[in-house]
Each structure stands twice: as structure tokens, then as C-alpha cells.
Amino acid sequence: MVHRTKSMNLVVGIYFHPEAYPPTLNAVGELSDCFQNITIVHRNHMKGAWNFPGNVSVVPSGSLISSVDQENAPLHKKVWFFLQFTASLLRACRNHQPSVILVYDSLSLFAYHLIRPFLSLHKIWYHNHDVTENTVRKFSISWFAARKESQAFKYLDIFSLPTDERLPNFPMADFKGSYFFIPNYPARSFYEPFYHPKKIGQPLRIVFQGSIGPFHGIEEIIPLLKETVNGYNMMLVLKGPCRDEYRKLCIELARKYEVSEKLVFKGVTSYAEVPVVSASCHIGIGILAKQDIMNKTLGTASNKLYEYAAVGLPVIYFNQENFNRYLSKYTWAFAVTLSSKEIKEKISLIIKSYEQLSVTAHQDFLTDLNFEKGFSQVKSFLNTSVIRKVEAN
């Protein structure tokens, strides 16, 4: 590793908890090779469990509060949370004098916009990890953030997205810096130890990881749990946050089909524990059928699809143009509609060639679908066009 001067510090701002965004954790791991010190300022939504590199420190903003409770808080509290975060970001920048400031969402970018006049010379990098429909309430913090986001493109030095398909949503005509496409693939450094050669077993464990709700094929799979496919009984494992009303709907549906014991909720854990669950299953469900901007551009932005492959799980995904563009070439990826019959047919096909599909999925992860490969262009740019210039001065 090249020795970095004390000026080679990085401050990261994310208006959530970094452990809820695995690609952020992956990026920080890679960036720890480029910068002497990294400071992450984030909202205090959960207790951290991630093992960051030794030169990375985290600064929780405000007292511990879940993201759901923050979302439901009154306006004056939301304003207070944002002001706390903005103050923490300013303090971190003044204390560490970063050569680069990296912000991960429009709210972090808005906070940066407010403190920008008070900062010394630096590069500003904006990575937008989630694009949502423009339906925010007028005069809310998110509304102001959306308005300032477009103005920021006149002074951004680096801009990056997890998918090129989202570029039309940003004012690129105003942008004079460097753009990078950084797919949300899992990291080899983290996922490789969780892989082991897989054989199909009884029961056949099907896993869905992510926010549990409608349009993921869950309601279509639960009735199938009463059946067998190619002689295999099935179990559905749901890993992630789930609102009470949808959890009740799934439980009632399982009772109706007398498969309650075959439906398992794993809840929310730290990201460090996620691969343990997926590695214990056989097939990954990546059905993402919502039609908003974010869900229609998830071909390279859905880390869950590729996390399944990392541990050798064939994937069932939603038959939509953006997903097909990236996944149809892989033998271990099977497109379906929201149809119980079609899902069952694809499960049957997977069972017939399971071991080969599993091996191929993991091999594709190792060779192409890993974060390190996708991020290498950014590291090269930072080392040659940013870090070297700072060190020369």
C-alpha cells in the first residue's frame, strides 16, 4: 500500500445506518486502501456490528432510534434529527480536513450543501444509492433536498450510480466531473468464506431476503408449500424487515393452506449475519415486481440477487426488461411472472440440474459479479487523479 499523507482523509455522510446498505460497507472496505483515515457520519438507527478496517471510525448522529420510528416522528423532531446530522458532518469535516467528502443520498448531499461555505478545499463525491418517485411532501426536508440535489451537479467532482439506467433522472448536462457506474455486487472478501459446495436436500429451503411485502412472489409461493416439487417438500424463509399487517397476512395465508410450520420469519439482523441464512438455503427469490423508478432499474442495483449467487444459490427473478438485460445470460437465473404455476415450473427446472447451477452461480460471482471488480476503476481514478495530486501538493 502506498503511504498516504495526513491530508488524505475521507469523510463519508449517509442519512441512514451504513450497515443497512451493504454496498456502502463494501465501498468503505475498498476505500480504506486509498485513504489514511475514513470517518463515517450516519444516523443512529441500529447498534453496529460490522468489523470495519482499523483506519475507519463511525460517528452516530443523535440518540438511537429505529428508522421506522424516525419515519413516524413529528416534523419538528425530523428537523432536529437532520440538524444534528448536519452539525455532525460539519464537525467531522473540520476535525479531519478531508481531501474528499463522499455523500450517499440526497439528504446527506443537502446537509453538505448547507455546510459547504464553511469547509476548506476538497473534492465532493455524490453516490446516489436509491432513486425514488418525486412524491415527497412539499416543504418537507426531503423536498428541499431534492431541489438542492439538482443544483449540486454544477459543483460535484465525482458522481456514481449502481446502474446506468438511472442517469436520465439527474441533470447530467450541468455535470462537469467524473461519472462512475458501480454495480451493487457483494464483496468477495466478505462472501467467499460462506460458500460451500451445495447439494439439494429435504426440505427444499427457499429464501427471500429484503423488505418483506407485496410484489415479491411471497403470496404466490406460500400456497405451493403444501405441494411437493420433484419429490421435494418446500420451506419458505423470509429474512428482513416486515410490517405487522403484511406479516399477519402471510401467517393467515399459511394457516389457510395448512403450511404454518413451513413459513419462517428470520427478522432483521446485522449484515454480518445475512450470509449465514442464505448459505443454509437452496434457492434465492429475487422477485422485485414493483414498477417505481427504483424497482424498474434494479438489474445491477439489487445486491440481494447477487448475494444469492455468491453462496451458490440459483435465483428466481422477475421477468422484466431491466432484469433480463443483465440476468438472462446466466444459467442459474430463472425469470418468472407473479404466477404460482410458473414459479413451481422454474423450481422444478432448478432441482433437475441443481448442483451444476449452484457451482456456476458461485463461479460467476468469483469472476465477474463481485464488488471488488466493479469498484476497481474508481480506486484507479482516486489513486491517479485525486490522491496523487493531493500528495504532490
Phi, psi and chi 1 to 4 in degrees:
 res  aa     phi    psi   chi1   chi2   chi3   chi4
   1 MET       -  137.7 -175.2 -169.0  -55.8      -
   2 VAL   -72.1  135.1  177.7      -      -      -
   3 HIS   -67.0  132.3  174.0   69.7      -      -
   4 ARG  -104.4  142.9  -54.5  -59.1 -179.5 -159.9
   5 THR   -75.5  167.3   64.3      -      -      -
   6 LYS   -64.1  -21.6  -71.2 -172.6  176.5  179.9
   7 SER   -74.1  -13.1   62.1      -      -      -
   8 MET   -84.8   65.7  -77.9  -46.2  -52.9      -
   9 ASN  -109.3  152.3  -65.4  -28.3      -      -
  10 LEU  -125.4  133.0  171.1   71.1      -      -
  11 VAL  -113.2  129.1  168.4      -      -      -
  12 VAL  -112.4  132.2  177.9      -      -      -
  13 GLY  -118.2  127.6      -      -      -      -
  14 ILE  -140.3  125.8  178.2  169.6      -      -
  15 TYR   -87.0   53.5 -156.1   72.8      -      -
  16 PHE  -166.4 -162.7 -150.0   85.5      -      -
  17 HIS  -100.5  130.1 -162.2  -70.6      -      -
  18 PRO   -59.5  -27.1   19.1  -31.0      -      -
  19 GLU   -74.7   -6.5  -67.0 -177.8   40.7      -
  20 ALA   -89.3   -5.3      -      -      -      -
  21 TYR  -128.3   85.5  -72.0   90.1      -      -
  22 PRO   -51.7  -38.9  -28.2   35.6      -      -
  23 PRO   -60.7  -28.2  -27.5   38.2      -      -
  24 THR   -67.7  -42.4  -59.3      -      -      -
  25 LEU   -61.3  -42.4  -60.5  177.5      -      -
  26 ASN   -62.9  -42.6  -63.2  -22.2      -      -
  27 ALA   -64.7  -43.3      -      -      -      -
  28 VAL   -62.0  -39.6  168.8      -      -      -
  29 GLY   -59.8  -43.3      -      -      -      -
  30 GLU   -70.6  -39.7  -69.5  -64.0  -70.3      -
  31 LEU   -70.6  -19.8  -70.2  168.7      -      -
  32 SER   -65.4  -17.3   66.4      -      -      -
  33 ASP   -81.1  -17.0  -68.7  -24.6      -      -
  34 CYS   -99.1  -29.2  -58.8      -      -      -
  35 PHE  -117.7  150.7  -65.7   89.4      -      -
  36 GLN   -70.9  -42.7 -176.9  175.2   17.0      -
  37 ASN  -138.1  141.8  -66.0  -67.0      -      -
  38 ILE  -126.5  131.2  -62.0  176.9      -      -
  39 THR  -119.9  124.3  -56.4      -      -      -
  40 ILE  -106.7  118.6  -53.5  173.1      -      -
  41 VAL  -100.8  125.3  179.7      -      -      -
  42 HIS  -146.1  162.6   65.0   86.2      -      -
  43 ARG   -71.7  145.9  -72.8  -68.4  -62.5  128.9
  44 ASN   -91.0   76.0 -166.0    4.8      -      -
  45 HIS   -97.1  -16.7  -72.8  155.5      -      -
  46 MET  -159.8  164.0   64.0  178.1   79.7      -
  47 LYS   -78.2  130.1  -67.2 -177.9  178.1  179.8
  48 GLY   -76.0  146.0      -      -      -      -
  49 ALA  -136.5    2.7      -      -      -      -
  50 TRP   -80.4  141.8 -172.1 -106.7      -      -
  51 ASN   -91.8   88.6 -175.4   23.4      -      -
  52 PHE   -73.4  156.2  -74.5  100.2      -      -
  53 PRO   -57.9  158.0  -25.0   34.0      -      -
  54 GLY   -62.6  -23.7      -      -      -      -
  55 ASN   -95.2   16.7   61.1  -21.4      -      -
  56 VAL  -114.7  129.7  176.9      -      -      -
  57 SER  -122.3  147.6   58.9      -      -      -
  58 VAL  -115.3  141.5  -67.7      -      -      -
  59 VAL  -124.0   97.3  179.8      -      -      -
  60 PRO   -68.6  136.5  -13.5   28.2      -      -
  61 SER   -99.4  117.4  170.2      -      -      -
  62 GLY    82.3  177.0      -      -      -      -
  63 SER   -77.7  161.0   56.3      -      -      -
  64 LEU   -64.0  126.5 -176.6   64.6      -      -
  65 ILE  -152.5  136.6  179.4  173.1      -      -
  66 SER   -69.3  157.4   72.1      -      -      -
  67 SER   -63.4  -33.1   58.0      -      -      -
  68 VAL   -66.7  -44.0  174.3      -      -      -
  69 ASP   -66.0  -35.6  -72.0  -18.9      -      -
  70 GLN   -65.9  -41.6  175.9  174.9  -58.8      -
  71 GLU   -61.3  -34.5 -178.8 -178.1  -22.3      -
  72 ASN   -91.8    0.1  -64.3  -32.0      -      -
  73 ALA   -70.7  153.7      -      -      -      -
  74 PRO   -66.4  163.0   21.8  -31.8      -      -
  75 LEU   -57.8  -42.8  178.1   59.5      -      -
  76 HIS   -63.9  -32.5   71.3  -81.8      -      -
  77 LYS   -72.1  -38.0  -76.3 -166.0  173.7 -178.6
  78 LYS   -62.6  -39.2  -70.4 -179.3  178.6  178.1
  79 VAL   -63.4  -41.4  171.9      -      -      -
  80 TRP   -64.4  -42.6  174.8 -120.7      -      -
  81 PHE   -58.8  -43.2  -63.5  149.6      -      -
  82 PHE   -67.5  -40.6  177.9   73.8      -      -
  83 LEU   -65.5  -38.1  -68.0  176.4      -      -
  84 GLN   -60.5  -45.4  -76.3 -177.8  -51.7      -
  85 PHE   -63.0  -44.2  175.8   84.0      -      -
  86 THR   -61.3  -42.4  -56.8      -      -      -
  87 ALA   -64.7  -39.9      -      -      -      -
  88 SER   -65.3  -38.7  -63.7      -      -      -
  89 LEU   -66.4  -42.7 -173.1   62.0      -      -
  90 LEU   -62.7  -44.0  175.4   60.4      -      -
  91 ARG   -62.5  -42.5 -171.2  158.6   46.3 -112.9
  92 ALA   -64.3  -40.0      -      -      -      -
  93 CYS   -67.8  -38.3  -69.2      -      -      -
  94 ARG   -71.1  -37.6  -76.9 -175.6  164.5  175.2
  95 ASN   -72.2  -34.8  -71.4  -16.9      -      -
  96 HIS  -108.4   -9.9  -60.7  -75.5      -      -
  97 GLN    45.9   60.9  -64.2  -64.1  -51.6      -
  98 PRO   -69.6  147.7   29.4  -37.2      -      -
  99 SER   -82.0  -22.6   53.2      -      -      -
 100 VAL  -135.7  137.4  179.2      -      -      -
 101 ILE  -117.5  125.3  -60.8  172.8      -      -
 102 LEU  -114.2  120.9  165.5   58.2      -      -
 103 VAL  -117.5  143.8  -70.5      -      -      -
 104 TYR  -107.8   -1.8  -96.3   91.9      -      -
 105 ASP  -160.5  170.6   46.3   70.9      -      -
 106 SER   -65.8  -31.7   60.0      -      -      -
 107 LEU   -70.6  -39.9  -74.9  164.5      -      -
 108 SER   -65.4  -38.3  -63.9      -      -      -
 109 LEU   -65.3  -38.5 -178.6   61.7      -      -
 110 PHE   -63.3  -43.2 -177.6   32.1      -      -
 111 ALA   -61.1  -43.1      -      -      -      -
 112 TYR   -61.4  -42.3  166.4   79.9      -      -
 113 HIS   -57.1  -37.5 -175.0   83.0      -      -
 114 LEU   -71.7  -33.6  -64.4  175.8      -      -
 115 ILE   -97.2   -7.1   65.5  174.7      -      -
 116 ARG   -52.7  -41.3 -178.1  169.8  175.5 -105.5
 117 PRO   -63.4  -16.5  -22.1   34.3      -      -
 118 PHE  -102.1    9.2  -52.1  102.9      -      -
 119 LEU  -109.0  153.0  -58.4  178.5      -      -
 120 SER   -81.6  179.5   56.5      -      -      -
 121 LEU   -59.2  134.7 -171.9   64.7      -      -
 122 HIS  -166.0  170.9   60.4  -85.6      -      -
 123 LYS  -100.5  143.6  -61.7  -74.6 -172.3 -178.9
 124 ILE  -115.6  129.0  175.1   65.2      -      -
 125 TRP  -121.3  126.9  173.8    4.0      -      -
 126 TYR  -115.2  117.2  178.3   34.8      -      -
 127 HIS  -111.1  115.2 -180.0   86.2      -      -
 128 ASN   -93.4  112.8 -177.8  -76.5      -      -
 129 HIS   -92.5  -18.0   54.3   60.6      -      -
 130 ASP  -140.5  124.5  -81.6  -18.2      -      -
 131 VAL  -104.6  129.4  174.6      -      -      -
 132 THR  -121.3  162.6   55.3      -      -      -
 133 GLU   -62.6  150.6  -57.2  -76.8    1.6      -
 134 ASN   -81.9   69.8 -171.0   22.4      -      -
 135 THR  -122.5   19.6   56.4      -      -      -
 136 VAL   -71.1  152.0  -65.0      -      -      -
 137 ARG   -68.3  135.8 -175.3  168.6   54.5   84.3
 138 LYS   -59.9  137.2 -165.5  171.5 -175.7  179.5
 139 PHE    70.0   10.9  -59.4  124.2      -      -
 140 SER   -78.5  169.5   65.2      -      -      -
 141 ILE   -60.6  -41.7  -60.1  173.1      -      -
 142 SER   -64.1  -33.4  -64.4      -      -      -
 143 TRP   -65.3  -46.3 -178.2   81.8      -      -
 144 PHE   -63.9  -39.6  -77.7  108.3      -      -
 145 ALA   -62.1  -41.0      -      -      -      -
 146 ALA   -63.3  -38.2      -      -      -      -
 147 ARG   -68.4  -39.9  -70.1  169.0   65.7   87.7
 148 LYS   -75.2  -25.0  -66.8  -59.4 -179.7 -176.8
 149 GLU   -57.6  -46.3  179.4 -173.5   64.7      -
 150 SER   -64.6  -35.1   60.4      -      -      -
 151 GLN   -68.0  -30.5  -63.6  177.5   24.2      -
 152 ALA   -66.0  -23.6      -      -      -      -
 153 PHE   -66.1  -13.0  -83.4   75.7      -      -
 154 LYS   -76.8  -20.3  -64.3  177.4 -178.3  178.6
 155 TYR  -124.2    0.1   60.2   70.9      -      -
 156 LEU   -64.7  141.1  -68.6  178.2      -      -
 157 ASP   -94.3  -36.0  -62.5  -66.3      -      -
 158 ILE  -135.7  138.5  -54.2  170.4      -      -
 159 PHE  -135.3  137.6  176.5   54.5      -      -
 160 SER  -143.1  152.8   53.5      -      -      -
 161 LEU  -138.7  155.1  -70.9  170.5      -      -
 162 PRO   -82.3   -3.0   28.9  -34.0      -      -
 163 THR  -156.8  136.3  171.6      -      -      -
 164 ASP   -67.4  -23.2  -74.5  -27.4      -      -
 165 GLU   -64.0  -15.3  -80.0   80.4    6.3      -
 166 ARG   -90.4   -4.8  -66.0  178.4 -177.0  173.2
 167 LEU   -55.8  -38.6  -87.3  172.1      -      -
 168 PRO   -61.4  -14.3  -25.4   35.7      -      -
 169 ASN   -84.6    2.1  -62.3  -71.7      -      -
 170 PHE  -127.2  150.1  -59.9   93.2      -      -
 171 PRO   -78.8   69.8   30.5  -35.5      -      -
 172 MET   -66.6  -19.7  -62.3  -56.7  -70.3      -
 173 ALA   -63.8  -26.1      -      -      -      -
 174 ASP   -88.0   -8.3  -64.0  -28.2      -      -
 175 PHE   -91.5  125.2  179.7   60.1      -      -
 176 LYS  -114.4    6.7  -53.2  -56.1  179.6 -174.1
 177 GLY   -93.5 -151.3      -      -      -      -
 178 SER  -108.7  129.7  -59.8      -      -      -
 179 TYR  -106.1  141.6  167.2   73.7      -      -
 180 PHE  -134.8  140.3  -66.7   95.1      -      -
 181 PHE   -97.5  118.5  157.3   54.9      -      -
 182 ILE  -123.4   96.2  -52.4  172.4      -      -
 183 PRO   -63.4  148.4   21.0  -30.1      -      -
 184 ASN   -84.7   59.3  -77.9  -11.1      -      -
 185 TYR   -86.6  154.5  -62.1  151.0      -      -
 186 PRO   -72.5  160.6   24.6  -32.0      -      -
 187 ALA   -89.1  134.8      -      -      -      -
 188 ARG   -60.4  -39.8  -79.5 -170.0   62.7  162.8
 189 SER   -59.8  -28.3   58.8      -      -      -
 190 PHE   -97.1  -44.2  176.6   52.7      -      -
 191 TYR   -84.5  -27.8 -101.2   85.0      -      -
 192 GLU   -56.9  -38.5 -159.9  165.3   -6.1      -
 193 PRO   -65.7  -18.2  -22.7   34.5      -      -
 194 PHE   -86.1   -9.4  -67.5   95.4      -      -
 195 TYR   -82.8  139.6  171.1   74.8      -      -
 196 HIS  -144.6  146.5   53.6   83.9      -      -
 197 PRO   -53.1  130.6  -25.9   34.8      -      -
 198 LYS  -109.7  142.4  -59.0 -176.8   71.0   63.1
 199 LYS  -123.4  145.6  -67.3 -172.9  176.8 -177.7
 200 ILE   -69.9  147.9 -155.2  159.4      -      -
 201 GLY  -145.5  177.6      -      -      -      -
 202 GLN  -104.6  129.5  -69.8  -83.4   16.5      -
 203 PRO   -77.8  161.9   31.9  -35.8      -      -
 204 LEU   -73.5  115.3  176.7   69.1      -      -
 205 ARG   -96.7  116.2  -66.6  168.9   62.3   87.5
 206 ILE  -104.2  130.8  -58.5  168.5      -      -
 207 VAL  -121.5  138.7   61.1      -      -      -
 208 PHE  -118.4  126.6  173.7   81.4      -      -
 209 GLN  -117.2  134.1  -66.5  177.5  177.8      -
 210 GLY   137.2 -166.8      -      -      -      -
 211 SER   -73.2  118.1  -64.9      -      -      -
 212 ILE   -83.2  121.5  -59.6  164.2      -      -
 213 GLY  -174.5 -169.1      -      -      -      -
 214 PRO   -64.4  165.1  -16.3   28.8      -      -
 215 PHE    69.7   24.3  -58.0  104.1      -      -
 216 HIS  -119.9    7.9  -65.1  -48.4      -      -
 217 GLY    81.5    2.0      -      -      -      -
 218 ILE   -64.1  -45.6  -65.5  169.4      -      -
 219 GLU   -68.4  -22.9  -64.3  151.8   66.9      -
 220 GLU   -83.7  -27.5  -71.5   73.4   22.7      -
 221 ILE   -83.2  -36.2  -66.9  173.8      -      -
 222 ILE   -53.7  -45.3  -70.9  175.5      -      -
 223 PRO   -62.1  -27.3  -24.7   35.3      -      -
 224 LEU   -69.4  -20.0  -64.6  177.3      -      -
 225 LEU   -64.9  -17.0  -60.0  179.9      -      -
 226 LYS   -79.6  -15.5 -167.1  170.2 -175.8  177.1
 227 GLU  -101.0  174.4  -53.4  177.8   27.1      -
 228 THR  -116.5  152.6   60.8      -      -      -
 229 VAL  -124.9  119.6 -179.6      -      -      -
 230 ASN    51.6   34.6  -62.4   15.3      -      -
 231 GLY    86.7    2.1      -      -      -      -
 232 TYR  -103.4  131.7  -73.7   89.2      -      -
 233 ASN   -74.3  157.8  -63.4  -51.1      -      -
 234 MET  -126.8  150.9  -66.4  178.3  -72.5      -
 235 MET  -133.6  140.0  175.1 -179.9  -69.6      -
 236 LEU  -109.9  121.9  178.9   58.9      -      -
 237 VAL  -107.3  123.3  178.7      -      -      -
 238 LEU  -110.5  117.1  -58.2  177.3      -      -
 239 LYS  -119.2  112.3  171.8   75.7 -180.0   69.2
 240 GLY   143.9 -178.4      -      -      -      -
 241 PRO   -71.2  145.2   26.8  -34.1      -      -
 242 CYS  -146.9  125.7 -176.4      -      -      -
 243 ARG   -68.3  147.8  -66.2 -173.6 -179.5  -86.0
 244 ASP   -55.2  -41.6  -70.6  -18.8      -      -
 245 GLU   -66.3  -35.6   57.0  -90.7   24.8      -
 246 TYR   -76.7  -35.2 -168.9   76.0      -      -
 247 ARG   -59.1  -43.4 -177.2 -173.1 -179.9   99.5
 248 LYS   -63.3  -39.1  -69.9  176.0 -177.5  176.6
 249 LEU   -61.2  -45.0 -176.0  152.5      -      -
 250 CYS   -65.2  -41.1  -68.4      -      -      -
 251 ILE   -64.4  -42.4  -69.5  172.7      -      -
 252 GLU   -65.2  -38.8  -73.5  -58.8  -42.3      -
 253 LEU   -65.8  -39.7 -165.7   58.8      -      -
 254 ALA   -64.8  -38.5      -      -      -      -
 255 ARG   -64.8  -41.5  -74.7  174.4 -179.6  164.7
 256 LYS   -58.0  -41.3  175.0 -177.1  175.3 -179.2
 257 TYR   -94.9    7.0  -72.1   94.4      -      -
 258 GLU    58.8   45.6  -59.8  178.4  -23.3      -
 259 VAL  -129.1   27.7  -67.4      -      -      -
 260 SER   -56.2  -36.3  -63.4      -      -      -
 261 GLU   -74.6  -10.5   74.5  -76.6   -0.6      -
 262 LYS  -100.7    4.0  -62.7 -177.8  178.4 -177.6
 263 LEU  -113.5  120.8  178.4   66.3      -      -
 264 VAL  -124.3  127.3  178.3      -      -      -
 265 PHE  -101.4  124.0  -72.7   87.7      -      -
 266 LYS   -97.4  -14.6  -72.6  -70.2 -173.3  178.8
 267 GLY    72.1 -162.9      -      -      -      -
 268 VAL  -101.9  131.1  178.7      -      -      -
 269 THR  -131.7  176.9   63.2      -      -      -
 270 SER   -66.8  156.7   69.4      -      -      -
 271 TYR   -61.6  -28.4 -176.0   59.8      -      -
 272 ALA   -60.3  -23.4      -      -      -      -
 273 GLU   -97.4   -9.2  -59.2  174.6   60.9      -
 274 VAL   -61.2  -47.1  168.6      -      -      -
 275 PRO   -63.3  -23.5  -19.5   32.0      -      -
 276 VAL   -62.7  -41.3  176.3      -      -      -
 277 VAL   -68.8  -52.0  175.6      -      -      -
 278 SER   -63.5  -36.7   50.8      -      -      -
 279 ALA   -67.4  -19.6      -      -      -      -
 280 SER   -86.9   -1.7   70.2      -      -      -
 281 CYS  -109.9 -179.7  -63.1      -      -      -
 282 HIS  -116.9  -33.6  -57.8  100.7      -      -
 283 ILE  -134.7  136.6  -63.0  174.0      -      -
 284 GLY  -102.6  133.7      -      -      -      -
 285 ILE   -96.2  118.1  -63.6  -61.9      -      -
 286 GLY  -121.4   39.0      -      -      -      -
 287 ILE   -79.6  112.8  -60.8  173.9      -      -
 288 LEU  -127.8   89.8  -53.2  163.9      -      -
 289 ALA  -102.9    1.8      -      -      -      -
 290 LYS   -65.6  155.1  -69.8 -178.0 -179.9  179.2
 291 GLN  -114.8   26.1  -67.0  -60.0  -62.2      -
 292 ASP   -82.5  175.3   55.1   36.0      -      -
 293 ILE   -57.9  -44.8  -69.5  173.5      -      -
 294 MET   -64.9  -47.4 -172.5 -178.0   75.9      -
 295 ASN   -72.0  -22.9  -77.9  -85.0      -      -
 296 LYS   -83.6   -2.1  -72.3  166.2   68.0  175.3
 297 THR  -130.5   40.5   56.3      -      -      -
 298 LEU  -100.9    9.8  -78.0  173.7      -      -
 299 GLY   -53.4  -42.1      -      -      -      -
 300 THR  -115.5    3.3   56.0      -      -      -
 301 ALA  -102.6  -10.3      -      -      -      -
 302 SER   -92.1  100.7  175.6      -      -      -
 303 ASN   -64.4  -28.1   53.1  -65.2      -      -
 304 LYS   -60.9  -39.9  -64.6  -65.3 -178.1  -70.6
 305 LEU   -55.9  -41.8  -66.6  170.5      -      -
 306 TYR   -87.3  -21.7  -56.7   99.1      -      -
 307 GLU   -67.0  -35.4  -71.9  169.4   -0.6      -
 308 TYR   -59.7  -49.9  -64.4  143.2      -      -
 309 ALA   -60.6  -34.5      -      -      -      -
 310 ALA   -59.2  -33.6      -      -      -      -
 311 VAL  -102.2   14.7  -67.7      -      -      -
 312 GLY    85.6   25.7      -      -      -      -
 313 LEU   -99.1  123.4  -90.7   60.1      -      -
 314 PRO   -60.0  152.5  -22.3   33.7      -      -
 315 VAL  -121.6  136.6  175.2      -      -      -
 316 ILE  -106.4  119.7  -66.1  175.9      -      -
 317 TYR  -125.7  170.0   70.6   93.2      -      -
 318 PHE   -79.5  133.7 -174.4   57.5      -      -
 319 ASN   -77.2   88.5 -167.9   -9.0      -      -
 320 GLN  -141.7  150.4 -178.3 -117.0   73.7      -
 321 GLU   -52.3  -46.6  179.4 -176.7   -2.7      -
 322 ASN   -65.7  -40.4 -173.8 -101.5      -      -
 323 PHE   -67.9  -43.0  -68.1  116.4      -      -
 324 ASN   -61.2  -35.0  -74.2  -32.1      -      -
 325 ARG   -56.9  -35.5 -176.3  177.9  -57.6  128.6
 326 TYR  -104.1  -26.0  -62.8  100.9      -      -
 327 LEU  -106.5  -20.7  -66.8  168.4      -      -
 328 SER   -63.4  -21.7   60.7      -      -      -
 329 LYS   -79.8   -9.5   62.3 -177.4  176.4 -178.6
 330 TYR   -95.7  131.1  -63.8  112.2      -      -
 331 THR   -67.5  -22.6   59.1      -      -      -
 332 TRP   -90.9    1.6   44.3  -93.5      -      -
 333 ALA  -111.1  126.9      -      -      -      -
 334 PHE  -124.0  122.8  -65.3   79.2      -      -
 335 ALA   -87.1  139.0      -      -      -      -
 336 VAL  -140.4  162.6  -62.3      -      -      -
 337 THR   -98.1 -178.7   60.3      -      -      -
 338 LEU   -79.7   69.2  -71.7  175.7      -      -
 339 SER  -133.9  121.9  159.5      -      -      -
 340 SER   -58.4  -41.2  -64.5      -      -      -
 341 LYS   -61.9  -45.6  179.2 -177.6  177.3 -177.8
 342 GLU   -68.2  -39.4 -166.9  171.0  -10.4      -
 343 ILE   -61.4  -43.2  -67.3  170.5      -      -
 344 LYS   -62.1  -40.9 -177.7  178.4  178.6 -179.5
 345 GLU   -61.6  -40.9  -71.0  172.1   -7.9      -
 346 LYS   -71.7  -35.3  -64.9  -57.2  167.2   65.5
 347 ILE   -60.5  -41.6  -68.0  173.0      -      -
 348 SER   -61.3  -43.3  176.1      -      -      -
 349 LEU   -63.3  -39.8  -72.1  174.9      -      -
 350 ILE   -63.5  -44.0  -69.8  171.4      -      -
 351 ILE   -58.9  -39.5  -69.2  172.3      -      -
 352 LYS   -63.6  -30.1  -69.2  175.4 -178.2  177.3
 353 SER  -127.3   35.4  -55.5      -      -      -
 354 TYR   -58.5  -52.6 -173.4   79.2      -      -
 355 GLU   -62.1  -41.3  -70.1 -176.8   31.7      -
 356 GLN   -67.7  -41.2 -177.0   57.1   50.2      -
 357 LEU   -61.4  -41.1  -65.7  174.1      -      -
 358 SER   -64.0  -46.5  176.4      -      -      -
 359 VAL   -61.9  -43.1  169.4      -      -      -
 360 THR   -65.6  -39.9  -56.4      -      -      -
 361 ALA   -59.2  -47.1      -      -      -      -
 362 HIS   -66.0  -39.1  178.8   64.7      -      -
 363 GLN   -65.2  -39.5 -170.2   58.9   46.2      -
 364 ASP   -64.6  -35.1  -74.8  -24.4      -      -
 365 PHE   -62.6  -45.4  158.2   69.4      -      -
 366 LEU   -64.7  -38.5  -67.1  179.2      -      -
 367 THR   -88.0  -38.1   55.5      -      -      -
 368 ASP  -129.7  -37.2  -67.9  -47.3      -      -
 369 LEU   -97.9   45.0  -55.9  175.5      -      -
 370 ASN  -121.4  153.6   60.1   79.4      -      -
 371 PHE   -64.5  -38.5 -171.1   84.9      -      -
 372 GLU   -57.9  -41.6  -72.1   87.9  -19.2      -
 373 LYS   -66.6  -44.2 -177.1  172.0 -177.9  177.3
 374 GLY   -68.1  -25.7      -      -      -      -
 375 PHE   -93.1   -8.9 -159.1   74.0      -      -
 376 SER   -60.4  -34.9   60.0      -      -      -
 377 GLN   -65.5  -34.8   57.3  176.5  -26.7      -
 378 VAL   -68.8  -44.5 -176.7      -      -      -
 379 LYS   -60.2  -41.8  -69.9 -178.3   72.7  171.9
 380 SER   -62.7  -43.2  176.5      -      -      -
 381 PHE   -63.3  -45.4  172.3   79.7      -      -
 382 LEU   -61.9  -43.8  -70.8  171.8      -      -
 383 ASN   -68.4  -34.4  -77.0  -38.1      -      -
 384 THR   -95.2  -34.5   58.8      -      -      -
 385 SER  -108.1  -14.0  -59.1      -      -      -
 386 VAL  -118.8  -60.4  178.0      -      -      -
 387 ILE   -65.4  -44.0  -67.8  173.0      -      -
 388 ARG   -63.1  -36.5 -173.6  172.7  -65.3  174.4
 389 LYS   -68.1  -39.3  -72.1 -177.0  178.9  179.1
 390 VAL   -66.0  -43.6  171.4      -      -      -
 391 GLU   -65.2  -34.4  -68.9  179.2  -25.3      -
 392 ALA   -65.6  -28.2      -      -      -      -
 393 ASN   -86.6      -  -66.4  -31.0      -      -
